[in-house]
Amino acid sequence: MKYNHKAGIRAGLCATGTALILLALPAAAQSPSPAQARQWCFGTDKVGDDRRLAGCSALLQANPSNALALANRGEIFRRKGETERALADLNRAIDLDPKDAIAWYNRGITHDDLGDRDHAIADYTSAIRLKPNDPLYYNNRGNSYIDKNDYAQALADYGQAIKLDPKFALAYFNRGTAYREHGEADRALADLDMSIRLDPNYGPAYGNRAHIFRDKGDRTRAFADFGKSLQLTPNNDRDAYARANMYFDDHDYARALEDYDRAIKANASYSGVFNARCMTRAIVGRLQEALADCEQSLRMRPNDPNTLDSRALAHLKLGNLDAAIADYDAALSAKPELDSALYGRGLAKRKTGDADGAERDIAAAKALNAGIADVFARYGLE
């Protein structure tokens, strides 16, 4: 989900909507006189976060009960990741001026940053009571409801945001994403189409639509949308990983590896991408690199049967038969009907001279997947 924003975006699958309380004042000078401090804290021109923080802090030294300065400084602290300080300032601002809808809204975002969805929803609701016609507040509250798996309330809020602003591209994106996650692909497509028409430069909308096309079997349009997503947002590890898996399924291992590399460069925190690259490198014969990737994946997710299966393949192609069989044994202990592990273990046993054990494993693998021999033939193993 993406949070609507007036100024500033937070990292991850959700961007936050923020607002500062701005007053029309003359352009800022270069020294923090009292008048300039007001300009830095409240000015409508482009004031950097550090200067705004300095201006608001100077005003608060003179008057600790300046609610507007507290509200703005709290938002700057939030943007800088100092959420506890942000919360303290916004709490004080709201105590001083409980009718400030923007302060409630920004405190709701701060609670979201802290993972406190209940308090976020309560604050967005307070903002809505004070300013019921602002679509931003409904959009953000909808995202908080999504995080609580309350789809009905989330969809109602996105719908209200769109009713208030029919050109609200981000609300269409969020509702489309919610529909997709809830299994309503056609409604999701309609909203994502509208989001893209309204904002054709928003990469994640193409990415989410690509996932739907992929799931529907429309690979041509899925590839096209993934390409557009990655053109607009090159560091989108999620879409790079998804497109890599599609290339892998097409046996286009060179392109798959390019996208796995891209995904890992953007975000090296997901074990599954290392496992996927391990498997792909093993298939194309980059065996030592494959082992390194599998080791990294297993450090992140110990005893994962799929990664053990991938590492076993690399060992098998290297001729490390005992290591391959040990990994296949461990994978099958966790996932007894893993056809690739059964077939690979059968090939390894055959190479060690255990003909009976080999035939049992190979027969069991073929019973689970009649085409497993063809799969391994593509790996260069028969």
C-alpha atoms as a printed R data frame, in Angstrom:
    type eleno elety resid chain resno       x       y       z
1   ATOM     1    CA   MET     A     1   0.000   0.000   0.000
2   ATOM     2    CA   LYS     A     2   1.010   3.589  -0.517
3   ATOM     3    CA   TYR     A     3   0.187   6.425   1.831
4   ATOM     4    CA   ASN     A     4  -0.770   9.711   0.291
5   ATOM     5    CA   HIS     A     5   1.735  12.459   0.745
6   ATOM     6    CA   LYS     A     6   1.871  16.209   0.596
7   ATOM     7    CA   ALA     A     7   5.543  16.332   1.524
8   ATOM     8    CA   GLY     A     8   7.844  13.395   2.069
9   ATOM     9    CA   ILE     A     9   7.650   9.658   1.440
10  ATOM    10    CA   ARG     A    10   8.657   6.834   3.745
11  ATOM    11    CA   ALA     A    11  10.435   3.671   2.548
12  ATOM    12    CA   GLY     A    12   8.894   0.188   1.829
13  ATOM    13    CA   LEU     A    13   5.617  -1.024   0.236
14  ATOM    14    CA   CYS     A    14   3.876   2.002   1.946
15  ATOM    15    CA   ALA     A    15   4.713   5.646   1.348
16  ATOM    16    CA   THR     A    16   3.388   8.164   3.821
17  ATOM    17    CA   GLY     A    17   1.331  11.241   3.409
18  ATOM    18    CA   THR     A    18   2.527  14.203   5.359
19  ATOM    19    CA   ALA     A    19   1.632  17.823   5.678
20  ATOM    20    CA   LEU     A    20   3.235  20.887   7.170
21  ATOM    21    CA   ILE     A    21   1.350  23.885   8.493
22  ATOM    22    CA   LEU     A    22   2.566  26.606   6.147
23  ATOM    23    CA   LEU     A    23   2.125  30.353   6.360
24  ATOM    24    CA   ALA     A    24   2.845  32.762   3.511
25  ATOM    25    CA   LEU     A    25   5.949  34.699   4.543
26  ATOM    26    CA   PRO     A    26   8.831  36.461   2.736
27  ATOM    27    CA   ALA     A    27  11.690  34.439   1.298
28  ATOM    28    CA   ALA     A    28  14.178  33.106   3.828
29  ATOM    29    CA   ALA     A    29  17.420  34.916   4.567
30  ATOM    30    CA   GLN     A    30  20.623  33.202   5.573
31  ATOM    31    CA   SER     A    31  20.704  33.798   9.337
32  ATOM    32    CA   PRO     A    32  18.247  32.631  11.987
33  ATOM    33    CA   SER     A    33  16.778  35.922  13.156
34  ATOM    34    CA   PRO     A    34  13.320  35.643  14.754
35  ATOM    35    CA   ALA     A    35  11.627  36.603  11.491
36  ATOM    36    CA   GLN     A    36  13.766  34.171   9.532
37  ATOM    37    CA   ALA     A    37  13.073  31.418  12.063
38  ATOM    38    CA   ARG     A    38   9.368  31.912  11.337
39  ATOM    39    CA   GLN     A    39  10.077  31.734   7.622
40  ATOM    40    CA   TRP     A    40  12.089  28.539   7.981
41  ATOM    41    CA   CYS     A    41   9.454  26.917  10.193
42  ATOM    42    CA   PHE     A    42   6.314  28.033   8.339
43  ATOM    43    CA   GLY     A    43   7.425  29.283   4.922
44  ATOM    44    CA   THR     A    44   5.609  28.143   1.807
45  ATOM    45    CA   ASP     A    45   8.773  28.205  -0.308
46  ATOM    46    CA   LYS     A    46  11.045  25.176  -0.558
47  ATOM    47    CA   VAL     A    47  12.694  25.041   2.836
48  ATOM    48    CA   GLY     A    48  14.986  22.098   3.511
49  ATOM    49    CA   ASP     A    49  14.209  19.813   6.430
50  ATOM    50    CA   ASP     A    50  17.315  20.843   8.399
51  ATOM    51    CA   ARG     A    51  16.527  24.538   8.033
52  ATOM    52    CA   ARG     A    52  12.873  23.993   8.920
53  ATOM    53    CA   LEU     A    53  13.930  22.043  11.992
54  ATOM    54    CA   ALA     A    54  16.272  24.841  13.044
55  ATOM    55    CA   GLY     A    55  13.613  27.474  12.505
56  ATOM    56    CA   CYS     A    56  10.942  25.637  14.468
57  ATOM    57    CA   SER     A    57  13.396  24.874  17.287
58  ATOM    58    CA   ALA     A    58  14.362  28.550  17.514
59  ATOM    59    CA   LEU     A    59  10.707  29.545  17.784
60  ATOM    60    CA   LEU     A    60  10.127  26.936  20.472
61  ATOM    61    CA   GLN     A    61  13.053  28.208  22.510
62  ATOM    62    CA   ALA     A    62  11.272  31.535  22.626
63  ATOM    63    CA   ASN     A    63   7.814  30.059  23.137
64  ATOM    64    CA   PRO     A    64   7.599  26.334  24.078
65  ATOM    65    CA   SER     A    65   3.816  26.446  23.610
66  ATOM    66    CA   ASN     A    66   3.837  27.369  19.924
67  ATOM    67    CA   ALA     A    67   1.533  24.615  18.659
68  ATOM    68    CA   LEU     A    68   2.223  25.215  14.971
69  ATOM    69    CA   ALA     A    69   5.980  25.054  15.466
70  ATOM    70    CA   LEU     A    70   5.605  21.859  17.507
71  ATOM    71    CA   ALA     A    71   3.471  20.280  14.798
72  ATOM    72    CA   ASN     A    72   5.942  21.143  12.041
73  ATOM    73    CA   ARG     A    73   8.999  20.117  14.034
74  ATOM    74    CA   GLY     A    74   7.305  16.847  14.897
75  ATOM    75    CA   GLU     A    75   6.768  16.101  11.213
76  ATOM    76    CA   ILE     A    76  10.421  16.888  10.417
77  ATOM    77    CA   PHE     A    77  11.559  14.574  13.223
78  ATOM    78    CA   ARG     A    78   9.331  11.875  11.730
79  ATOM    79    CA   ARG     A    79  10.858  12.293   8.293
80  ATOM    80    CA   LYS     A    80  14.309  11.971   9.812
81  ATOM    81    CA   GLY     A    81  13.315   8.699  11.480
82  ATOM    82    CA   GLU     A    82  13.243  10.149  14.996
83  ATOM    83    CA   THR     A    83   9.753   8.863  15.657
84  ATOM    84    CA   GLU     A    84   9.784   9.132  19.445
85  ATOM    85    CA   ARG     A    85  10.763  12.808  19.268
86  ATOM    86    CA   ALA     A    86   8.156  13.298  16.551
87  ATOM    87    CA   LEU     A    87   5.503  11.747  18.749
88  ATOM    88    CA   ALA     A    88   6.450  13.935  21.701
89  ATOM    89    CA   ASP     A    89   6.130  17.122  19.634
90  ATOM    90    CA   LEU     A    90   2.882  16.075  17.973
91  ATOM    91    CA   ASN     A    91   1.372  15.010  21.311
92  ATOM    92    CA   ARG     A    92   2.144  18.446  22.731
93  ATOM    93    CA   ALA     A    93   0.845  20.211  19.605
94  ATOM    94    CA   ILE     A    94  -2.465  18.355  19.797
95  ATOM    95    CA   ASP     A    95  -2.779  19.057  23.530
96  ATOM    96    CA   LEU     A    96  -2.369  22.762  22.775
97  ATOM    97    CA   ASP     A    97  -4.631  22.775  19.706
98  ATOM    98    CA   PRO     A    98  -6.923  19.732  19.493
99  ATOM    99    CA   LYS     A    99  -8.679  21.200  16.432
100 ATOM   100    CA   ASP     A   100  -5.590  20.998  14.216
101 ATOM   101    CA   ALA     A   101  -6.547  18.293  11.697
102 ATOM   102    CA   ILE     A   102  -3.085  18.197  10.115
103 ATOM   103    CA   ALA     A   103  -1.419  17.514  13.462
104 ATOM   104    CA   TRP     A   104  -3.767  14.562  14.047
105 ATOM   105    CA   TYR     A   105  -3.050  13.341  10.518
106 ATOM   106    CA   ASN     A   106   0.721  13.571  10.917
107 ATOM   107    CA   ARG     A   107   0.552  11.862  14.292
108 ATOM   108    CA   GLY     A   108  -1.410   9.082  12.635
109 ATOM   109    CA   ILE     A   109   1.446   8.671  10.149
110 ATOM   110    CA   THR     A   110   3.929   8.598  13.024
111 ATOM   111    CA   HIS     A   111   1.947   5.825  14.715
112 ATOM   112    CA   ASP     A   112   1.981   3.958  11.399
113 ATOM   113    CA   ASP     A   113   5.754   4.373  11.248
114 ATOM   114    CA   LEU     A   114   5.896   2.789  14.701
115 ATOM   115    CA   GLY     A   115   3.628  -0.068  13.599
116 ATOM   116    CA   ASP     A   116   0.797   1.041  15.895
117 ATOM   117    CA   ARG     A   117  -2.160   0.698  13.515
118 ATOM   118    CA   ASP     A   118  -4.860   1.129  16.160
119 ATOM   119    CA   HIS     A   119  -3.584   4.516  17.288
120 ATOM   120    CA   ALA     A   120  -2.965   5.502  13.661
121 ATOM   121    CA   ILE     A   121  -6.591   4.732  12.795
122 ATOM   122    CA   ALA     A   122  -7.799   6.683  15.819
123 ATOM   123    CA   ASP     A   123  -5.747   9.719  14.785
124 ATOM   124    CA   TYR     A   124  -6.853   9.590  11.145
125 ATOM   125    CA   THR     A   125 -10.431   9.332  12.395
126 ATOM   126    CA   SER     A   126  -9.932  12.462  14.506
127 ATOM   127    CA   ALA     A   127  -8.517  14.265  11.466
128 ATOM   128    CA   ILE     A   128 -11.533  13.157   9.416
129 ATOM   129    CA   ARG     A   129 -13.960  14.464  12.050
130 ATOM   130    CA   LEU     A   130 -12.282  17.862  11.850
131 ATOM   131    CA   LYS     A   131 -11.922  17.879   8.062
132 ATOM   132    CA   PRO     A   132 -14.289  15.278   6.573
133 ATOM   133    CA   ASN     A   133 -13.723  16.206   2.933
134 ATOM   134    CA   ASP     A   134  -9.998  15.568   2.680
135 ATOM   135    CA   PRO     A   135  -9.357  12.381   0.617
136 ATOM   136    CA   LEU     A   136  -5.808  12.054   1.953
137 ATOM   137    CA   TYR     A   137  -7.031  11.129   5.411
138 ATOM   138    CA   TYR     A   138  -9.299   8.363   4.125
139 ATOM   139    CA   ASN     A   139  -6.534   6.944   1.940
140 ATOM   140    CA   ASN     A   140  -4.097   6.667   4.832
141 ATOM   141    CA   ARG     A   141  -6.699   5.224   7.175
142 ATOM   142    CA   GLY     A   142  -7.512   2.663   4.502
143 ATOM   143    CA   ASN     A   143  -3.871   1.564   4.481
144 ATOM   144    CA   SER     A   144  -3.882   1.150   8.249
145 ATOM   145    CA   TYR     A   145  -7.007  -0.993   7.999
146 ATOM   146    CA   ILE     A   146  -5.284  -3.097   5.333
147 ATOM   147    CA   ASP     A   147  -2.407  -3.705   7.717
148 ATOM   148    CA   LYS     A   148  -4.974  -5.044  10.201
149 ATOM   149    CA   ASN     A   149  -6.486  -7.274   7.460
150 ATOM   150    CA   ASP     A   150  -9.741  -5.324   7.654
151 ATOM   151    CA   TYR     A   151 -10.477  -5.261   3.916
152 ATOM   152    CA   ALA     A   152 -14.071  -4.076   4.239
153 ATOM   153    CA   GLN     A   153 -13.111  -0.915   6.127
154 ATOM   154    CA   ALA     A   154 -10.092  -0.344   3.891
155 ATOM   155    CA   LEU     A   155 -12.151  -0.605   0.710
156 ATOM   156    CA   ALA     A   156 -14.740   1.752   2.157
157 ATOM   157    CA   ASP     A   157 -12.046   4.330   2.906
158 ATOM   158    CA   TYR     A   158 -10.428   4.041  -0.514
159 ATOM   159    CA   GLY     A   159 -13.859   4.380  -2.075
160 ATOM   160    CA   GLN     A   160 -14.558   7.538  -0.082
161 ATOM   161    CA   ALA     A   161 -11.171   8.990  -1.031
162 ATOM   162    CA   ILE     A   162 -11.966   8.366  -4.702
163 ATOM   163    CA   LYS     A   163 -15.464   9.818  -4.306
164 ATOM   164    CA   LEU     A   164 -13.961  12.997  -2.880
165 ATOM   165    CA   ASP     A   165 -11.278  13.134  -5.574
166 ATOM   166    CA   PRO     A   166 -12.062  11.065  -8.686
167 ATOM   167    CA   LYS     A   167  -8.569  11.831 -10.032
168 ATOM   168    CA   PHE     A   168  -6.784  10.465  -6.962
169 ATOM   169    CA   ALA     A   169  -4.382   8.043  -8.695
170 ATOM   170    CA   LEU     A   170  -2.824   6.736  -5.482
171 ATOM   171    CA   ALA     A   171  -6.192   5.775  -4.004
172 ATOM   172    CA   TYR     A   172  -6.994   3.767  -7.150
173 ATOM   173    CA   PHE     A   173  -3.600   2.097  -6.836
174 ATOM   174    CA   ASN     A   174  -4.191   1.220  -3.193
175 ATOM   175    CA   ARG     A   175  -7.696  -0.080  -3.799
176 ATOM   176    CA   GLY     A   176  -6.507  -2.072  -6.802
177 ATOM   177    CA   THR     A   177  -3.734  -3.584  -4.710
178 ATOM   178    CA   ALA     A   178  -6.246  -4.482  -2.002
179 ATOM   179    CA   TYR     A   179  -8.537  -6.115  -4.563
180 ATOM   180    CA   ARG     A   180  -5.621  -8.141  -5.916
181 ATOM   181    CA   GLU     A   181  -4.603  -9.322  -2.457
182 ATOM   182    CA   HIS     A   182  -8.216 -10.270  -1.828
183 ATOM   183    CA   GLY     A   183  -8.452 -12.361  -5.020
184 ATOM   184    CA   GLU     A   184 -10.608  -9.934  -7.037
185 ATOM   185    CA   ALA     A   185  -8.371  -9.717 -10.098
186 ATOM   186    CA   ASP     A   186 -10.805  -8.035 -12.489
187 ATOM   187    CA   ARG     A   187 -11.631  -5.229 -10.059
188 ATOM   188    CA   ALA     A   188  -7.938  -4.872  -9.330
189 ATOM   189    CA   LEU     A   189  -7.156  -4.507 -13.024
190 ATOM   190    CA   ALA     A   190  -9.819  -1.840 -13.468
191 ATOM   191    CA   ASP     A   191  -8.410   0.239 -10.597
192 ATOM   192    CA   LEU     A   192  -4.798  -0.198 -11.663
193 ATOM   193    CA   ASP     A   193  -5.704   0.771 -15.223
194 ATOM   194    CA   MET     A   194  -7.287   3.955 -13.884
195 ATOM   195    CA   SER     A   195  -4.309   4.651 -11.624
196 ATOM   196    CA   ILE     A   196  -1.965   4.376 -14.609
197 ATOM   197    CA   ARG     A   197  -4.165   6.615 -16.780
198 ATOM   198    CA   LEU     A   198  -4.122   9.269 -14.067
199 ATOM   199    CA   ASP     A   199  -0.421   8.896 -13.253
200 ATOM   200    CA   PRO     A   200   1.444   7.117 -16.070
201 ATOM   201    CA   ASN     A   201   4.826   7.585 -14.375
202 ATOM   202    CA   TYR     A   202   4.092   5.609 -11.195
203 ATOM   203    CA   GLY     A   203   6.105   2.411 -11.519
204 ATOM   204    CA   PRO     A   204   4.522   0.266  -8.776
205 ATOM   205    CA   ALA     A   205   1.134   0.430 -10.517
206 ATOM   206    CA   TYR     A   206   2.639  -1.262 -13.576
207 ATOM   207    CA   GLY     A   207   4.316  -3.815 -11.326
208 ATOM   208    CA   ASN     A   208   1.112  -4.739  -9.532
209 ATOM   209    CA   ARG     A   209  -0.741  -4.985 -12.836
210 ATOM   210    CA   ALA     A   210   2.047  -7.203 -14.168
211 ATOM   211    CA   HIS     A   211   1.506  -9.646 -11.303
212 ATOM   212    CA   ILE     A   212  -2.159  -9.916 -12.248
213 ATOM   213    CA   PHE     A   213  -1.383 -10.486 -15.941
214 ATOM   214    CA   ARG     A   214   1.173 -13.133 -14.934
215 ATOM   215    CA   ASP     A   215  -1.328 -14.925 -12.723
216 ATOM   216    CA   LYS     A   216  -3.876 -14.832 -15.557
217 ATOM   217    CA   GLY     A   217  -1.349 -16.419 -17.921
218 ATOM   218    CA   ASP     A   218  -0.937 -13.300 -20.067
219 ATOM   219    CA   ARG     A   219   2.847 -13.372 -20.051
220 ATOM   220    CA   THR     A   220   3.293 -10.899 -22.891
221 ATOM   221    CA   ARG     A   221   1.516  -8.114 -21.041
222 ATOM   222    CA   ALA     A   222   3.132  -9.163 -17.758
223 ATOM   223    CA   PHE     A   223   6.610  -8.784 -19.261
224 ATOM   224    CA   ALA     A   224   5.627  -5.426 -20.759
225 ATOM   225    CA   ASP     A   225   4.379  -4.083 -17.425
226 ATOM   226    CA   PHE     A   226   7.344  -5.429 -15.463
227 ATOM   227    CA   GLY     A   227   9.579  -3.696 -17.980
228 ATOM   228    CA   LYS     A   228   7.752  -0.406 -17.496
229 ATOM   229    CA   SER     A   229   7.833  -0.765 -13.721
230 ATOM   230    CA   LEU     A   230  11.582  -1.365 -13.694
231 ATOM   231    CA   GLN     A   231  12.182   1.463 -16.141
232 ATOM   232    CA   LEU     A   232  10.389   3.884 -13.800
233 ATOM   233    CA   THR     A   233  11.606   2.342 -10.521
234 ATOM   234    CA   PRO     A   234  14.912   0.563 -11.266
235 ATOM   235    CA   ASN     A   235  15.463  -0.473  -7.641
236 ATOM   236    CA   ASN     A   236  12.148  -2.310  -7.290
237 ATOM   237    CA   ASP     A   237  13.531  -5.622  -6.030
238 ATOM   238    CA   ARG     A   238  10.083  -7.214  -5.853
239 ATOM   239    CA   ASP     A   239   9.352  -6.741  -9.539
240 ATOM   240    CA   ALA     A   240  12.898  -7.640 -10.587
241 ATOM   241    CA   TYR     A   241  12.557 -10.914  -8.666
242 ATOM   242    CA   ALA     A   242   9.146 -11.633 -10.166
243 ATOM   243    CA   ARG     A   243  10.359 -11.007 -13.712
244 ATOM   244    CA   ALA     A   244  13.458 -13.124 -13.071
245 ATOM   245    CA   ASN     A   245  11.231 -16.029 -12.070
246 ATOM   246    CA   MET     A   246   9.285 -15.635 -15.309
247 ATOM   247    CA   TYR     A   247  12.517 -15.715 -17.313
248 ATOM   248    CA   PHE     A   248  13.560 -18.790 -15.321
249 ATOM   249    CA   ASP     A   249  10.293 -20.520 -16.211
250 ATOM   250    CA   ASP     A   250  11.030 -19.724 -19.868
251 ATOM   251    CA   HIS     A   251  14.537 -21.252 -19.454
252 ATOM   252    CA   ASP     A   252  16.032 -17.846 -20.291
253 ATOM   253    CA   TYR     A   253  18.651 -18.204 -17.587
254 ATOM   254    CA   ALA     A   254  20.880 -15.317 -18.706
255 ATOM   255    CA   ARG     A   255  18.069 -12.789 -18.325
256 ATOM   256    CA   ALA     A   256  16.901 -14.439 -15.127
257 ATOM   257    CA   LEU     A   257  20.364 -13.992 -13.638
258 ATOM   258    CA   GLU     A   258  20.440 -10.330 -14.647
259 ATOM   259    CA   ASP     A   259  17.198  -9.730 -12.772
260 ATOM   260    CA   TYR     A   260  18.217 -11.780  -9.737
261 ATOM   261    CA   ASP     A   261  21.389  -9.673  -9.605
262 ATOM   262    CA   ARG     A   262  19.272  -6.516  -9.836
263 ATOM   263    CA   ALA     A   263  16.938  -7.692  -7.066
264 ATOM   264    CA   ILE     A   264  19.810  -8.550  -4.729
265 ATOM   265    CA   LYS     A   265  21.581  -5.264  -5.425
266 ATOM   266    CA   ALA     A   266  18.394  -3.407  -4.498
267 ATOM   267    CA   ASN     A   267  17.561  -5.534  -1.450
268 ATOM   268    CA   ALA     A   268  19.838  -8.264  -0.134
269 ATOM   269    CA   SER     A   269  17.588  -9.225   2.777
270 ATOM   270    CA   TYR     A   270  15.436 -11.944   1.161
271 ATOM   271    CA   SER     A   271  16.720 -15.504   1.256
272 ATOM   272    CA   GLY     A   272  14.509 -16.649  -1.601
273 ATOM   273    CA   VAL     A   273  16.349 -14.502  -4.158
274 ATOM   274    CA   PHE     A   274  19.698 -15.983  -3.151
275 ATOM   275    CA   ASN     A   275  18.223 -19.468  -3.462
276 ATOM   276    CA   ALA     A   276  16.790 -18.680  -6.902
277 ATOM   277    CA   ARG     A   277  20.136 -17.322  -8.095
278 ATOM   278    CA   CYS     A   278  21.906 -20.341  -6.598
279 ATOM   279    CA   MET     A   279  19.664 -22.680  -8.578
280 ATOM   280    CA   THR     A   280  20.082 -20.698 -11.796
281 ATOM   281    CA   ARG     A   281  23.853 -20.509 -11.424
282 ATOM   282    CA   ALA     A   282  23.964 -24.251 -10.787
283 ATOM   283    CA   ILE     A   283  21.978 -24.896 -13.967
284 ATOM   284    CA   VAL     A   284  24.326 -22.806 -16.134
285 ATOM   285    CA   GLY     A   285  27.447 -24.287 -14.543
286 ATOM   286    CA   ARG     A   286  28.585 -21.411 -12.322
287 ATOM   287    CA   LEU     A   287  28.853 -23.913  -9.520
288 ATOM   288    CA   GLN     A   288  31.106 -22.231  -6.939
289 ATOM   289    CA   GLU     A   289  29.053 -19.052  -7.189
290 ATOM   290    CA   ALA     A   290  25.931 -21.183  -6.816
291 ATOM   291    CA   LEU     A   291  27.262 -22.723  -3.610
292 ATOM   292    CA   ALA     A   292  28.038 -19.257  -2.218
293 ATOM   293    CA   ASP     A   293  24.478 -18.116  -2.919
294 ATOM   294    CA   CYS     A   294  22.965 -21.191  -1.297
295 ATOM   295    CA   GLU     A   295  25.179 -20.738   1.757
296 ATOM   296    CA   GLN     A   296  23.939 -17.149   2.063
297 ATOM   297    CA   SER     A   297  20.328 -18.261   1.683
298 ATOM   298    CA   LEU     A   298  20.758 -20.925   4.366
299 ATOM   299    CA   ARG     A   299  22.348 -18.431   6.758
300 ATOM   300    CA   MET     A   300  19.215 -16.356   6.398
301 ATOM   301    CA   ARG     A   301  16.797 -19.301   6.471
302 ATOM   302    CA   PRO     A   302  18.454 -22.388   7.958
303 ATOM   303    CA   ASN     A   303  17.326 -25.855   6.818
304 ATOM   304    CA   ASP     A   304  15.093 -24.529   4.046
305 ATOM   305    CA   PRO     A   305  14.348 -27.631   1.932
306 ATOM   306    CA   ASN     A   306  14.248 -25.761  -1.377
307 ATOM   307    CA   THR     A   307  17.659 -24.205  -0.786
308 ATOM   308    CA   LEU     A   308  19.089 -27.553   0.327
309 ATOM   309    CA   ASP     A   309  17.742 -29.004  -2.918
310 ATOM   310    CA   SER     A   310  19.468 -26.225  -4.910
311 ATOM   311    CA   ARG     A   311  22.767 -26.717  -3.104
312 ATOM   312    CA   ALA     A   312  22.507 -30.453  -3.667
313 ATOM   313    CA   LEU     A   313  22.211 -29.824  -7.412
314 ATOM   314    CA   ALA     A   314  25.416 -27.794  -7.373
315 ATOM   315    CA   HIS     A   315  27.199 -30.541  -5.437
316 ATOM   316    CA   LEU     A   316  25.858 -33.163  -7.840
317 ATOM   317    CA   LYS     A   317  27.157 -31.283 -10.875
318 ATOM   318    CA   LEU     A   318  30.512 -30.811  -9.137
319 ATOM   319    CA   GLY     A   319  30.707 -34.535  -8.453
320 ATOM   320    CA   ASN     A   320  30.500 -34.073  -4.659
321 ATOM   321    CA   LEU     A   321  28.178 -37.063  -4.355
322 ATOM   322    CA   ASP     A   322  28.233 -37.518  -0.582
323 ATOM   323    CA   ALA     A   323  27.508 -33.827  -0.037
324 ATOM   324    CA   ALA     A   324  24.725 -33.952  -2.639
325 ATOM   325    CA   ILE     A   325  23.076 -36.976  -1.023
326 ATOM   326    CA   ALA     A   326  23.350 -35.397   2.439
327 ATOM   327    CA   ASP     A   327  21.617 -32.254   1.208
328 ATOM   328    CA   TYR     A   328  18.934 -34.220  -0.619
329 ATOM   329    CA   ASP     A   329  18.360 -36.292   2.546
330 ATOM   330    CA   ALA     A   330  17.940 -33.129   4.609
331 ATOM   331    CA   ALA     A   331  15.610 -31.568   2.044
332 ATOM   332    CA   LEU     A   332  13.440 -34.696   1.919
333 ATOM   333    CA   SER     A   333  13.340 -34.929   5.684
334 ATOM   334    CA   ALA     A   334  11.621 -31.532   5.704
335 ATOM   335    CA   LYS     A   335   9.655 -32.012   2.475
336 ATOM   336    CA   PRO     A   336   9.218 -35.736   1.709
337 ATOM   337    CA   GLU     A   337   7.445 -35.256  -1.644
338 ATOM   338    CA   LEU     A   338   9.968 -32.861  -3.177
339 ATOM   339    CA   ASP     A   339  10.238 -34.486  -6.590
340 ATOM   340    CA   SER     A   340  13.458 -32.746  -7.622
341 ATOM   341    CA   ALA     A   341  15.221 -33.896  -4.457
342 ATOM   342    CA   LEU     A   342  14.084 -37.489  -5.002
343 ATOM   343    CA   TYR     A   343  15.227 -37.508  -8.619
344 ATOM   344    CA   GLY     A   344  18.523 -35.777  -7.866
345 ATOM   345    CA   ARG     A   345  19.248 -38.174  -5.023
346 ATOM   346    CA   GLY     A   346  18.470 -41.039  -7.374
347 ATOM   347    CA   LEU     A   347  21.047 -39.756  -9.880
348 ATOM   348    CA   ALA     A   348  23.612 -39.302  -7.123
349 ATOM   349    CA   LYS     A   349  22.983 -42.822  -5.808
350 ATOM   350    CA   ARG     A   350  23.331 -44.224  -9.317
351 ATOM   351    CA   LYS     A   351  26.757 -42.599  -9.611
352 ATOM   352    CA   THR     A   352  27.822 -44.149  -6.288
353 ATOM   353    CA   GLY     A   353  26.786 -47.616  -7.481
354 ATOM   354    CA   ASP     A   354  23.597 -47.880  -5.395
355 ATOM   355    CA   ALA     A   355  21.432 -49.049  -8.308
356 ATOM   356    CA   ASP     A   356  18.482 -50.233  -6.216
357 ATOM   357    CA   GLY     A   357  18.321 -47.066  -4.163
358 ATOM   358    CA   ALA     A   358  18.645 -45.016  -7.315
359 ATOM   359    CA   GLU     A   359  15.741 -46.727  -9.043
360 ATOM   360    CA   ARG     A   360  13.509 -46.370  -5.985
361 ATOM   361    CA   ASP     A   361  14.137 -42.639  -5.764
362 ATOM   362    CA   ILE     A   362  13.770 -42.059  -9.487
363 ATOM   363    CA   ALA     A   363  10.525 -44.046  -9.623
364 ATOM   364    CA   ALA     A   364   9.130 -42.095  -6.649
365 ATOM   365    CA   ALA     A   365  10.076 -38.790  -8.315
366 ATOM   366    CA   LYS     A   366   8.414 -39.783 -11.600
367 ATOM   367    CA   ALA     A   367   5.276 -40.788  -9.727
368 ATOM   368    CA   LEU     A   368   5.087 -37.247  -8.407
369 ATOM   369    CA   ASN     A   369   6.142 -35.555 -11.659
370 ATOM   370    CA   ALA     A   370   6.131 -37.516 -14.890
371 ATOM   371    CA   GLY     A   371   8.281 -34.867 -16.584
372 ATOM   372    CA   ILE     A   372  11.030 -34.691 -13.976
373 ATOM   373    CA   ALA     A   373  13.596 -36.414 -16.212
374 ATOM   374    CA   ASP     A   374  13.122 -33.707 -18.854
375 ATOM   375    CA   VAL     A   375  13.650 -31.053 -16.202
376 ATOM   376    CA   PHE     A   376  16.993 -32.545 -15.184
377 ATOM   377    CA   ALA     A   377  17.992 -32.994 -18.818
378 ATOM   378    CA   ARG     A   378  17.751 -29.213 -19.155
379 ATOM   379    CA   TYR     A   379  20.087 -29.001 -16.180
380 ATOM   380    CA   GLY     A   380  22.597 -31.166 -18.051
381 ATOM   381    CA   LEU     A   381  21.962 -34.257 -15.929
382 ATOM   382    CA   GLU     A   382  20.489 -37.562 -17.078
